[in-house]
């Protein structure tokens, strides 16, 4: 009995060994097959990626300016609120027409105002007419009371414009002509007095139309400018004009009208 027992143990061991070897051999073959398939898949994927990159490079070489293509115009829905619409033409036309009408109206006003003054005659008579117009504004200012502040402001604005226009004509045309005719002293004196006129205008504007001394300042201003006008009309201008030729007199008249037009 002792000799049979080891024999059976040996047979079982051998059987077991054969089974183990068989199973081990089958597993090894399966693992090798799976590894080979995985390697093949990786190789195929790498080749596909390489081909894709090559095609992309070829496309970029064939179309180098593709990224610089012009964008298509935006639709009406995507336009900015500041962009002009399709109906902007009539609006722009109306705006230009309005500007043209305004310019023509202003031009006509200037032509009317200076045309009326030019009918007075020569340059000295035009300036004398402007003197009378300014004095008439002074008289209207002196006829107001302290409660008529709006009327006083409007009259002061009108006076300022009239005197600015008048001073421009004299300073740009008449006084330079006086200096050329050796009337330097009178020309300088009269132009200096224009500076005092501006000081009066500034004082009236700053003190306010309801000031209790407003009328006193207007009366003082009128007295000063009246003397200035008298000196021009009665002394300086007649003496200067008598030595002018007809051509010189016409030229000064033309220049006074021209500057008066642009300042009107």
C-alpha positions as CSV (number, residue, x, y, z in Angstrom):
1,X,0.0,0.0,0.0
2,X,2.9,2.3,0.6
3,X,4.1,1.9,-3.0
4,X,0.7,2.7,-4.6
5,X,0.1,5.9,-2.8
6,X,3.1,7.8,-4.2
7,X,2.3,6.6,-7.7
8,X,-1.2,8.1,-7.6
9,X,0.2,11.3,-6.2
10,X,2.7,11.4,-9.1
11,X,-0.1,10.9,-11.6
12,X,-2.2,13.6,-10.2
13,X,0.8,16.0,-10.1
14,X,1.6,15.2,-13.7
15,X,-2.0,15.8,-14.7
16,X,-2.1,19.0,-12.9
17,X,1.1,20.1,-14.5
18,X,-0.1,19.3,-17.9
19,X,-3.3,21.3,-17.3
20,X,-1.4,24.2,-15.9
21,X,0.9,24.2,-18.8
22,X,-1.9,24.1,-21.2
23,X,-3.7,27.0,-19.6
24,X,-0.6,29.0,-19.3
25,X,0.2,28.5,-22.9
26,X,-3.3,29.6,-24.0
27,X,-3.2,32.9,-21.9
28,X,0.2,33.8,-23.3
29,X,-1.1,33.5,-26.8
30,X,-4.1,35.7,-26.0
31,X,-2.0,38.4,-24.5
32,X,0.3,38.5,-27.5
33,X,-2.6,38.8,-29.8
34,X,-4.1,41.7,-27.9
35,X,-0.8,43.5,-27.8
36,X,-0.3,43.2,-31.5
37,X,-3.7,44.6,-32.2
38,X,-3.1,47.6,-30.0
39,X,0.2,48.4,-31.6
40,X,-1.4,48.1,-35.0
41,X,-4.2,50.5,-33.9
42,X,-1.7,53.0,-32.6
43,X,0.3,52.9,-35.8
44,X,-2.9,53.5,-37.9
45,X,-4.0,56.4,-35.7
46,X,-0.5,58.0,-36.0
47,X,-0.6,57.6,-39.8
48,X,-4.1,59.2,-39.9
49,X,-3.0,62.2,-37.8
50,X,0.1,62.7,-39.9
51,X,-2.0,62.6,-43.1
52,X,-4.4,65.2,-41.6
53,X,-1.6,67.5,-40.7
54,X,-0.1,67.2,-44.2
55,X,-3.4,68.0,-45.8
56,X,-3.8,71.1,-43.5
57,X,-0.4,72.3,-44.5
58,X,-1.2,71.8,-48.2
59,X,-4.4,73.8,-47.8
60,X,-2.5,76.7,-46.1
61,X,0.0,76.8,-48.8
62,X,-2.6,76.8,-51.5
63,X,-4.7,79.6,-49.8
64,X,-2.3,81.9,-48.0
65,X,-4.7,84.8,-48.0
66,X,-7.7,82.9,-46.7
67,X,-7.5,84.6,-43.3
68,X,-7.4,88.0,-44.9
69,X,-10.6,87.7,-46.8
70,X,-12.9,90.7,-46.6
71,X,-15.8,90.4,-44.3
72,X,-19.2,90.4,-45.7
73,X,-21.3,93.6,-45.1
74,X,-23.3,93.5,-41.9
75,X,-27.0,93.1,-42.2
76,X,-29.3,95.9,-41.2
77,X,-30.0,94.2,-37.9
78,X,-26.4,94.2,-37.0
79,X,-25.6,97.8,-37.9
80,X,-24.5,100.3,-35.3
81,X,-26.9,102.9,-34.0
82,X,-24.6,105.5,-35.2
83,X,-24.5,104.3,-38.9
84,X,-26.6,105.9,-41.5
85,X,-29.6,104.0,-42.8
86,X,-30.8,103.5,-46.3
87,X,-33.1,106.5,-45.9
88,X,-30.4,108.9,-44.8
89,X,-30.2,110.7,-48.2
90,X,-33.4,112.7,-47.7
91,X,-32.4,113.7,-44.2
92,X,-29.0,114.9,-45.3
93,X,-30.6,116.7,-48.2
94,X,-33.1,118.5,-45.9
95,X,-30.2,119.5,-43.6
96,X,-28.2,120.9,-46.4
97,X,-31.2,122.8,-47.8
98,X,-31.9,124.3,-44.3
99,X,-28.3,125.4,-44.1
100,X,-28.4,127.0,-47.5
101,X,-31.7,128.8,-46.7
102,X,-30.1,130.1,-43.4
103,X,-27.0,131.3,-45.3
104,X,-29.1,133.0,-47.9
105,X,-31.3,134.7,-45.3
106,X,-28.3,136.0,-43.4
107,X,-26.7,137.2,-46.7
108,X,-29.9,138.9,-47.7
109,X,-30.1,140.6,-44.3
110,X,-26.5,141.9,-44.6
111,X,-27.2,143.1,-48.1
112,X,-30.3,144.9,-47.0
113,X,-28.7,146.7,-44.1
114,X,-25.6,147.8,-45.8
115,X,-27.5,148.7,-49.0
116,X,-29.7,151.1,-47.0
117,X,-26.7,152.7,-45.5
118,X,-24.8,153.0,-48.8
119,X,-27.7,155.0,-50.2
120,X,-26.6,157.8,-47.8
121,X,-23.8,158.7,-50.2
122,X,-20.0,158.8,-49.7
123,X,-18.1,157.1,-46.9
124,X,-18.4,160.1,-44.5
125,X,-22.1,160.4,-45.0
126,X,-22.5,156.6,-44.4
127,X,-20.6,156.9,-41.1
128,X,-22.7,160.0,-40.1
129,X,-25.8,158.0,-40.7
130,X,-24.5,155.2,-38.4
131,X,-23.8,157.9,-35.8
132,X,-27.4,159.0,-35.8
133,X,-28.6,155.4,-35.6
134,X,-26.5,154.8,-32.5
135,X,-27.7,158.0,-30.8
136,X,-31.3,156.9,-31.4
137,X,-30.6,153.6,-29.5
138,X,-29.1,155.7,-26.7
139,X,-32.3,157.7,-26.5
140,X,-34.4,154.5,-26.3
141,X,-32.3,153.2,-23.5
142,X,-32.7,156.5,-21.6
143,X,-36.5,156.2,-21.9
144,X,-36.6,152.9,-20.0
145,X,-37.2,152.4,-16.2
146,X,-35.7,150.0,-13.7
147,X,-38.5,147.4,-14.3
148,X,-37.8,147.0,-18.0
149,X,-34.7,144.9,-17.6
150,X,-35.3,142.7,-20.7
151,X,-35.7,145.7,-22.9
152,X,-32.6,147.3,-21.6
153,X,-30.6,144.1,-22.3
154,X,-31.9,143.9,-25.8
155,X,-31.1,147.6,-26.5
156,X,-27.6,147.2,-25.1
157,X,-27.0,144.2,-27.4
158,X,-28.2,146.2,-30.4
159,X,-26.0,149.2,-29.4
160,X,-23.0,146.9,-29.0
161,X,-23.4,145.4,-32.4
162,X,-23.9,148.8,-34.1
163,X,-20.8,150.3,-32.4
164,X,-18.7,147.2,-33.2
165,X,-19.6,147.4,-36.9
166,X,-19.0,151.1,-37.0
167,X,-15.6,150.9,-35.2
168,X,-14.5,148.2,-37.6
169,X,-15.2,150.3,-40.6
170,X,-13.3,153.3,-39.2
171,X,-10.3,151.4,-37.8
172,X,-9.8,149.2,-40.9
173,X,-10.4,151.8,-43.6
174,X,-10.8,155.5,-42.5
175,X,-8.1,155.8,-39.8
176,X,-5.4,154.1,-41.9
177,X,-6.2,156.5,-44.7
178,X,-6.0,159.4,-42.3
179,X,-2.5,158.3,-41.3
180,X,-1.4,158.1,-44.9
181,X,-2.6,161.6,-45.4
182,X,-0.5,162.9,-42.4
183,X,-3.4,163.0,-40.0
184,X,-1.6,160.7,-37.6
185,X,-2.5,162.6,-34.4
186,X,-6.3,162.7,-35.1
187,X,-6.4,159.1,-36.2
188,X,-4.6,157.9,-33.0
189,X,-6.8,160.1,-30.8
190,X,-10.0,158.8,-32.4
191,X,-8.9,155.2,-32.2
192,X,-7.9,155.5,-28.6
193,X,-11.4,156.8,-27.8
194,X,-12.8,153.6,-29.3
195,X,-11.2,151.8,-26.4
196,X,-13.1,154.0,-24.0
197,X,-16.3,153.1,-25.9
198,X,-15.6,149.4,-25.2
199,X,-15.0,150.1,-21.6
200,X,-18.4,151.8,-21.3
201,X,-20.1,148.8,-23.0
202,X,-18.4,146.4,-20.6
203,X,-19.4,148.4,-17.5
204,X,-23.1,148.5,-18.5
205,X,-23.1,144.8,-19.2
206,X,-21.5,143.9,-15.8
207,X,-23.6,146.2,-13.6
208,X,-26.9,144.6,-14.6
209,X,-29.9,146.2,-16.3
210,X,-31.7,146.7,-12.9
211,X,-28.9,148.7,-11.4
212,X,-30.1,152.1,-9.9
213,X,-27.1,153.8,-11.6
214,X,-27.7,152.2,-15.0
215,X,-29.3,155.2,-16.6
216,X,-26.6,157.5,-15.2
217,X,-24.0,155.4,-16.9
218,X,-25.9,155.4,-20.2
219,X,-26.3,159.2,-20.0
220,X,-22.5,159.6,-19.4
221,X,-21.7,157.2,-22.2
222,X,-23.9,159.1,-24.6
223,X,-22.3,162.4,-23.8
224,X,-18.8,161.0,-24.4
225,X,-19.6,159.3,-27.7
226,X,-21.5,162.4,-28.9
227,X,-18.3,164.5,-28.6
228,X,-16.4,161.8,-30.4
229,X,-18.9,161.8,-33.3
230,X,-18.9,165.6,-33.5
231,X,-15.1,165.7,-33.8
232,X,-15.2,163.3,-36.7
233,X,-18.2,164.9,-38.6
234,X,-17.3,168.5,-38.0
235,X,-13.5,168.6,-38.0
236,X,-11.5,165.5,-39.0
237,X,-13.5,164.0,-41.9
238,X,-14.3,167.3,-43.8
239,X,-10.7,168.4,-43.7
240,X,-9.5,165.0,-44.9
241,X,-12.1,164.6,-47.6
242,X,-11.4,167.9,-49.3
243,X,-7.9,166.8,-50.2
244,X,-9.1,163.5,-51.7
245,X,-9.3,162.9,-55.4
246,X,-12.6,161.5,-56.8
247,X,-10.9,158.1,-57.3
248,X,-9.6,158.1,-53.7
249,X,-13.0,159.1,-52.3
250,X,-14.7,156.3,-54.3
251,X,-12.2,153.7,-53.1
252,X,-12.7,154.6,-49.5
253,X,-16.5,154.5,-49.9
254,X,-16.3,151.1,-51.5
255,X,-14.1,149.7,-48.7
256,X,-16.4,151.1,-46.0
257,X,-19.3,149.4,-47.7
258,X,-17.5,146.2,-48.0
259,X,-16.4,146.0,-44.4
260,X,-19.8,147.2,-43.2
261,X,-21.4,144.3,-45.2
262,X,-19.4,141.6,-43.5
263,X,-19.9,143.1,-40.1
264,X,-23.6,143.7,-40.5
